[in-house]
Every structure is written in structure tokens, then in C-alpha cells.
Amino acid sequence: MDDPYSIRPNHGSGTPEPHSMADTRPGGDPPDRATGALWVALAVFVGLNAVSSIARPDNVLFSLVFGIPAVLCLAALVARYLKRRRP
């Protein structure tokens, strides 16, 4: 039985070994920091877009300032996902 909360030893390699399959991607690679940064950027841009839409509902250009980068982050995430899926 795999205990996700157990302490795992570091054998001097400098990087901890993956504890379970949840710590790795399907290809066996560790999680990607760029993907995490894109998710954070997407959340920030969507939140700022919502705030700008509430603050100035009549100004579409002001809302596009945050909406376009949010769409670009989403497109980059989809492209990275599709690239990772293909062998």
C-alpha cells in the first residue's frame, strides 16, 4: 500500500524521488514549472478582466487589455497539452 504522507529518503542526488504516480506526468517527467506559471497567469488575467468589467462595464478596450492575454495563456496551455499528448 502506498502512503502519500510518508517521509521518503533523499539518496544524495539532490532531487527527491517521486513518491507516487501523482508526482509525475504520464511520460515520467516531473511537473513543468512553465505550465504552472501559465495557469497562475491565466487566473490573474481572468480575475483582472472580471474586475475591469465590473469597474468599467462600458469600456470594452479596457477589458480587452486583460482579456487578450488570458486567451493567449489559455491557447498556450492547450498547445502544451496537445504537444505532451503526442508521442
C-alpha positions as CSV (number, residue, x, y, z in Angstrom):
1,M,0.0,0.0,0.0
2,D,1.4,3.4,-1.0
3,D,1.3,6.0,1.8
4,P,1.3,9.5,0.3
5,Y,2.2,11.2,3.6
6,S,5.3,9.0,4.4
7,I,8.8,10.5,4.6
8,R,10.9,9.5,1.6
9,P,14.7,9.5,1.8
10,N,16.9,11.6,-0.4
11,H,19.8,9.4,-1.6
12,G,22.1,12.4,-2.2
13,S,21.1,13.0,-5.8
14,G,19.8,16.5,-5.0
15,T,16.3,15.7,-6.3
16,P,13.8,13.8,-4.3
17,E,12.4,10.6,-5.9
18,P,8.8,10.7,-7.0
19,H,6.7,9.2,-4.2
20,S,3.7,8.1,-6.3
21,M,2.4,8.4,-9.8
22,A,0.7,11.6,-8.9
23,D,4.1,13.3,-8.6
24,T,4.9,12.6,-12.3
25,R,3.4,13.2,-15.6
26,P,2.3,10.3,-17.9
27,G,5.6,10.4,-19.7
28,G,7.5,10.0,-16.4
29,D,8.7,13.6,-16.4
30,P,8.4,15.8,-13.3
31,P,5.8,18.6,-13.4
32,D,6.6,21.5,-15.6
33,R,7.1,25.0,-14.0
34,A,6.2,26.9,-17.1
35,T,2.8,25.2,-17.2
36,G,2.2,26.2,-13.6
37,A,3.2,29.7,-14.3
38,L,0.8,29.8,-17.3
39,W,-2.0,28.6,-15.0
40,V,-1.3,31.3,-12.5
41,A,-1.1,34.0,-15.2
42,L,-4.4,32.8,-16.6
43,A,-6.1,33.0,-13.2
44,V,-4.7,36.5,-12.7
45,F,-5.7,37.8,-16.1
46,V,-9.2,36.3,-15.8
47,G,-9.6,37.9,-12.4
48,L,-8.4,41.3,-13.6
49,N,-10.7,41.0,-16.6
50,A,-13.6,40.4,-14.3
51,V,-12.7,43.3,-12.1
52,S,-12.3,45.6,-15.0
53,S,-15.6,44.5,-16.5
54,I,-17.3,45.4,-13.2
55,A,-15.5,48.7,-12.7
56,R,-15.9,50.0,-16.2
57,P,-18.6,47.9,-18.0
58,D,-18.9,50.4,-20.9
59,N,-15.2,50.4,-21.8
60,V,-14.6,47.4,-24.0
61,L,-11.0,48.4,-24.8
62,F,-10.0,48.4,-21.1
63,S,-11.5,44.9,-20.7
64,L,-9.5,43.7,-23.7
65,V,-6.3,44.7,-22.1
66,F,-6.7,41.7,-19.7
67,G,-8.9,39.5,-21.9
68,I,-6.4,39.1,-24.8
69,P,-3.5,37.9,-22.5
70,A,-5.9,35.5,-20.8
71,V,-6.9,34.0,-24.2
72,L,-3.2,33.7,-25.1
73,C,-2.4,31.9,-21.9
74,L,-5.2,29.5,-22.5
75,A,-4.1,28.9,-26.1
76,A,-0.5,28.2,-24.8
77,L,-1.8,25.8,-22.2
78,V,-3.8,23.9,-24.8
79,A,-0.9,23.8,-27.2
80,R,1.4,22.5,-24.5
81,Y,-1.1,19.8,-23.5
82,L,-1.5,18.6,-27.1
83,K,2.2,18.6,-27.6
84,R,2.7,16.5,-24.5
85,R,0.0,14.0,-25.5
86,R,1.6,13.1,-28.8
87,P,4.4,10.6,-28.8
